[in-house]
Amino acid sequence: MLKTIRGSLMLLTAAFIWGTAFVAQSKGMDYVEPFTYNSVRTLIGGLVLLPMIFFFRRRSSRKASENNIKISFIGGIICGLVLFAASSFQQLGISLTSAGKAGFITALYVVIVPVIGIISGQKPNIKIWLCVFIAVLGFYLLCIKEGFRLSKGDLYVLICAVFYSVHIIVIDHFNSKGAEPVKMSCVQFFTAGSIMMICMFIFESPALSSIFAAKYTILYAGVMSCGVAYTLQMIGQKYTEPTVATLIMSLESVFAALAGWIILNEQMSIKEFSGCALVFTAVVASQLDISFKNIIQIREKGDT
C-alpha cells in the first residue's frame, strides 16, 4: 500500500513538472526551433542522470547490476524511439491545428492505454472506466474552445497520443522484466536526443547564440521535465497500474493550464475551471479503494 502511494505521488510530481514546463517551452520557442529545443533539452536530461546511475550502482549489488543492465539498455532504446516518435508527431500536429484540440487529443491516451490493456489481457474495472470517462469530459471542457472537426493536424496529434500510450505500456513491460528505471531513462534520453539532433541539422538552422538566449527554459525543461519527471514516471509506474498511471499523469494538462493562468496571466473561463475540477475528481477517485462490494460491506456494518 505504501509503495502504491509512493508511486502515485511520484507520478503526480512528474505531471506537475511537465505542466509547468509548458510555460518554459512556450518561452523557449521564441528563440529556437522545435527540433533544436527538444534535442538540447533531451540530451541534458540524459547527462543529468549519469551521476545518479553511478550513485545507485554503488548502492546495488554487482550481480543485480549485471543481470539488469541488458534489459535496461534495450528498454531505454525502445522507449527513446517511441518518445522521439511521439514528440515529433505532436510538434507536427500542433503546427497544423489549435493548441486546445492538440491538448485534448493528446490526453486521449487515458483511453488508449486501457484499450491496449484489454488487447493484452488486462481488464480495468468499472470504476477505472468511469474515471476515464470523467477525465475525458474534463479535458474536453478544458481544451476545446471551438467546434470540433478533425483535420490532418488532429490526426498527427492522435498518432502522437498512440505513441505516448505505447511509451507507458513499454515502460510497464520492461519494469516487470527487472529494468533499472534510472538507467533505462538515461538511455531513453540519449537515444531520443541523438535522433532529434540529426533532425535538427537536417531540417533547421541551429545557432549557439539562440540556444544560449533560451538557456533558462532549456535547462528547466532538460533537468526537471526530462531528467527528473520522466525518471519519476519510470519509477512510479513500477508501483502503479498502467491505466491509473495514465490518469495521474494526465493532470499534466491541468497543471499546464493553471500555470499559464498564474504565471503568464492567461485567461480561464468557468468552463475551463470546471474541466480542471472534473479531471482532478477522476484522478482522486481512481486512487480511492471504493467498490460496490465495499459500500455494501460498510452499510452492513452500519446496520449491525
C-alpha positions in Angstrom: 0.0 0.0 0.0 2.8 2.4 0.9 4.6 1.6 -2.3 1.4 2.3 -4.3 1.0 5.7 -2.6 4.7 6.5 -3.2 4.4 5.6 -6.9 1.2 7.7 -7.2 3.0 10.7 -5.6 5.9 10.3 -8.0 3.6 10.3 -11.0 1.7 13.3 -9.6 5.0 15.2 -9.2 6.0 14.3 -12.7 2.7 15.6 -14.0 3.2 18.9 -12.1 6.7 19.3 -13.6 5.5 18.6 -17.1 2.6 21.0 -16.7 4.8 23.9 -15.6 7.4 23.0 -18.2 4.8 24.1 -20.9 5.4 27.6 -19.7 9.1 27.3 -20.1 8.7 25.7 -23.5 6.4 28.4 -24.8 9.0 31.0 -23.9 11.9 28.9 -25.3 10.2 28.6 -28.7 10.7 32.4 -29.0 14.4 31.8 -29.6 14.9 28.3 -31.1 13.1 25.9 -33.5 11.3 22.7 -32.2 14.0 20.0 -33.0 16.7 22.3 -31.7 14.8 22.9 -28.4 13.8 19.2 -28.0 17.2 17.8 -28.8 19.2 20.0 -26.5 16.8 19.6 -23.5 16.6 15.8 -24.1 20.4 15.3 -24.1 20.6 17.5 -21.0 18.2 15.1 -19.4 20.4 12.2 -20.2 23.5 14.0 -18.9 21.8 14.8 -15.6 21.1 11.2 -14.9 24.7 9.9 -15.4 25.8 10.8 -11.9 22.7 9.2 -10.5 23.5 5.9 -12.3 26.9 5.7 -10.7 25.3 6.6 -7.3 22.7 3.9 -7.5 25.2 1.4 -8.9 27.4 1.8 -5.8 24.4 1.1 -3.6 23.2 -2.0 -5.6 24.9 -5.4 -5.8 27.3 -6.2 -8.7 25.2 -9.3 -9.6 21.9 -7.3 -9.8 23.5 -4.7 -11.9 24.9 -7.2 -14.4 21.6 -9.0 -14.6 19.6 -5.9 -15.3 21.9 -3.8 -17.4 21.0 -5.5 -20.7 17.2 -5.3 -20.2 17.6 -1.7 -19.1 19.6 -0.8 -22.2 17.2 -2.5 -24.6 14.2 -0.9 -22.8 15.8 2.5 -22.9 16.5 2.3 -26.7 12.9 1.3 -27.4 11.5 4.0 -25.0 13.7 6.5 -26.7 12.5 5.6 -30.2 8.8 5.8 -29.1 9.4 9.1 -27.2 11.0 10.6 -30.4 8.1 9.5 -32.5 5.5 10.9 -30.0 7.3 14.2 -29.7 7.7 14.6 -33.4 4.1 13.8 -34.3 2.9 16.2 -31.5 5.1 19.0 -32.8 3.9 18.5 -36.4 0.3 18.3 -35.3 0.5 21.4 -33.2 1.7 23.3 -36.2 -1.4 22.3 -38.1 -4.2 22.5 -35.5 -5.2 24.6 -32.5 -3.4 24.2 -29.2 -6.8 23.4 -27.5 -7.6 20.5 -29.8 -4.0 19.2 -29.6 -4.1 19.2 -25.8 -7.4 17.3 -25.8 -6.4 14.7 -28.4 -3.0 14.1 -26.7 -4.8 13.5 -23.4 -6.8 10.7 -25.1 -4.0 8.3 -24.1 -6.1 7.9 -20.9 -8.5 5.9 -23.1 -5.9 4.3 -25.4 -3.9 2.7 -22.6 -6.8 0.7 -21.1 -7.8 -0.3 -24.6 -4.3 -1.6 -25.3 -4.5 -3.3 -21.9 -7.7 -5.2 -22.9 -6.0 -6.4 -26.1 -3.0 -7.7 -23.9 -5.3 -9.4 -21.4 -5.5 -6.7 -18.7 -9.1 -5.6 -17.9 -9.6 -2.4 -15.9 -12.6 -2.4 -13.6 -15.8 -0.4 -14.0 -14.6 2.3 -11.5 -11.5 3.0 -13.6 -13.5 3.2 -16.9 -15.9 5.7 -15.1 -12.8 7.7 -14.0 -11.5 7.7 -17.6 -14.9 8.9 -18.9 -15.0 11.8 -16.4 -11.4 12.7 -17.2 -12.1 12.8 -21.0 -15.1 15.0 -20.4 -13.0 17.3 -18.2 -10.3 17.6 -20.9 -13.0 18.5 -23.5 -14.2 21.3 -21.3 -10.6 22.4 -20.6 -9.2 22.3 -24.1 -11.9 22.7 -26.7 -12.9 26.3 -27.4 -14.4 25.9 -30.8 -16.3 23.4 -32.9 -14.6 20.0 -33.0 -13.7 18.9 -36.5 -10.8 16.5 -37.3 -8.1 17.8 -39.6 -4.7 16.5 -40.8 -3.1 18.1 -37.8 -5.6 16.4 -35.4 -4.7 13.0 -37.0 -1.0 13.7 -36.3 -1.7 14.5 -32.7 -3.8 11.4 -32.4 -0.9 9.3 -33.7 1.2 11.1 -31.0 -1.3 10.0 -28.3 -1.0 6.4 -29.5 2.8 6.6 -29.2 2.6 8.1 -25.7 0.3 5.2 -24.8 2.8 2.7 -26.2 5.5 4.5 -24.2 3.6 3.9 -21.0 3.0 0.3 -21.9 6.7 -0.3 -22.8 7.8 1.2 -19.5 5.5 -1.1 -17.7 6.7 -4.1 -19.7 10.4 -3.5 -19.0 9.8 -2.7 -15.4 8.2 -6.1 -15.0 11.3 -7.6 -16.6 13.5 -6.0 -13.9 14.9 -3.0 -15.7 16.5 -0.3 -13.6 14.4 2.9 -14.1 17.3 5.4 -13.9 19.5 3.6 -16.4 16.5 3.0 -18.7 15.6 6.6 -18.5 19.1 7.8 -19.3 19.4 5.6 -22.4 16.0 6.8 -23.5 17.1 10.4 -23.5 20.4 9.8 -25.3 18.5 7.7 -27.9 15.7 10.3 -28.5 18.1 13.2 -28.2 20.5 11.8 -30.8 17.8 11.3 -33.3 16.4 14.8 -32.6 19.8 16.3 -33.1 20.1 14.6 -36.5 16.7 16.1 -37.5 17.8 19.4 -36.1 20.7 19.6 -38.5 18.7 18.3 -41.5 15.5 20.5 -41.1 16.6 23.5 -39.0 19.5 26.0 -38.8 20.6 25.9 -35.1 22.7 28.7 -33.7 24.6 28.7 -30.4 23.5 32.3 -29.8 19.8 31.3 -30.0 20.3 28.3 -27.7 22.1 30.4 -25.2 19.3 33.0 -25.3 16.9 30.2 -24.3 19.2 28.7 -21.8 17.0 29.1 -18.7 13.9 27.5 -20.3 16.0 24.7 -21.9 17.8 24.0 -18.6 14.4 23.8 -16.7 12.9 21.5 -19.4 16.1 19.4 -19.6 16.8 19.0 -15.9 13.3 18.9 -14.5 10.9 17.9 -17.3 13.3 15.2 -18.8 15.9 14.3 -16.1 13.5 14.4 -13.1 10.0 13.9 -14.3 10.5 11.1 -16.8 12.6 9.2 -14.3 9.9 9.7 -11.7 7.5 8.2 -14.3 9.6 5.1 -14.8 10.0 4.6 -11.0 6.4 5.5 -10.2 5.0 3.1 -12.8 6.7 0.2 -11.0 4.1 0.5 -8.2 1.0 1.7 -10.2 -1.2 0.0 -12.7 -0.8 1.5 -16.3 -4.4 2.8 -16.5 -4.3 4.5 -13.1 -0.8 5.9 -14.0 -2.2 7.5 -17.2 -5.0 9.2 -15.2 -2.5 10.7 -12.7 -0.1 11.8 -15.5 -2.9 13.3 -17.5 -3.0 16.1 -14.8 -0.1 17.5 -16.8 -2.7 19.3 -19.0 -4.5 20.7 -15.9 -1.2 21.9 -14.3 -0.2 23.5 -17.7 -3.5 25.4 -17.9 -3.2 26.6 -14.2 0.5 27.5 -14.7 -0.4 29.6 -17.8 -3.2 31.3 -15.7 -0.9 32.0 -12.7 2.4 32.7 -14.4 1.5 34.0 -17.9 -1.8 35.7 -16.8 -3.7 33.7 -19.4 -7.5 33.9 -19.0 -9.5 30.9 -17.9 -13.3 30.6 -18.1 -15.7 28.9 -15.7 -16.0 26.1 -18.3 -12.2 25.5 -18.2 -12.1 25.6 -14.4 -14.9 23.0 -14.5 -12.8 20.8 -16.8 -9.9 21.0 -14.3 -12.2 20.1 -11.5 -13.5 17.0 -13.3 -10.0 15.8 -14.1 -8.9 16.2 -10.5 -12.1 14.4 -9.4 -11.4 11.5 -11.8 -7.8 11.1 -10.6 -8.7 11.2 -6.9 -11.5 8.7 -7.4 -9.1 6.3 -9.2 -6.9 6.3 -6.1 -9.7 5.5 -3.7 -10.4 1.9 -2.8 -14.1 2.1 -3.4 -16.3 -0.5 -5.0 -19.9 -1.6 -4.8 -18.8 -4.5 -2.6 -17.1 -2.2 -0.2 -20.1 0.1 0.0 -22.4 -2.9 0.8 -20.0 -4.1 3.5 -19.9 -0.6 5.1 -23.7 -0.4 5.1 -24.0 -3.9 6.6 -21.6 -2.9 9.4 -23.6 0.2 10.0 -26.8 -1.8 10.3 -25.3 -4.1 12.9 
